[in-house]
Amino acid sequence: MVGHRIVLIPALCGLLALSALAPAAEAGDGGMLFTTQVVAGTVGGALLGLAGFWGATWWCLASAGDAGLGALACFITGVYGYLIGVPLGATLGVAASGASFGVEGNTLLAALGAILGEALGIGLLSVIYEGTAGADEAVMAAALGLVPFVSAVGATMGYHAGLSPRTIGLSRTFTASVQDGLVAFGLRGLGF
């Protein structure tokens, strides 16, 4: 029963986020491109990471009798499947959402950014693990949410490497209320 919740949580969160972003994306708001790509990359990374984990674990357990592998070895094999699936899913999600907006980015740099983002996410995951004294729920939530999110941010940054902020619509990223708040604090230049 817990395994079903692990799959449903990222899938439902991703669908909710994409449904909230869809009207703005259809309206042609270029400022939504970056956010949409991060959300799509996060969902893709989480889902392909889980698929990689389960696929590698299933394959290991199916061949465990022949190789003499135990459950721990199959779990470790599943972790490697997850580590391959997250940057692959993040890159595919970012590239697909960028293509849907008609922006041609650098897919190779998106893949490199996804891998570097995943490495950063794993580093953050180890800090969370130490800070929560190894609480399984916190580590699982961070692995399913934080690692794919940081990987998707890296993939999105790599996808847009070499493009100007105006090309991806960052000039409209901040809403009027946020810009007013920045001006109130004397940070006018941050509003792009």
Secondary structure, DSSP 8 states (H G I E B T S, - for coil): -HHHHHHHHHHHHHHHHHHHHHHHHHTT-TTHHHHHHHHHHHHHHHHHHHHHHHHHHHHHHHHHHHHT--HHHHHHHHHHHHHHHHHHHHHHHHHHHHHHTT----HHHHHHHHHHHHHHHHHHHHHHHHHTTT-HHHHHHIIIIIHHHHHHHHHHHHHTTT--TTTTTGGGSS-HHHHHHHHHTT-GGGG-
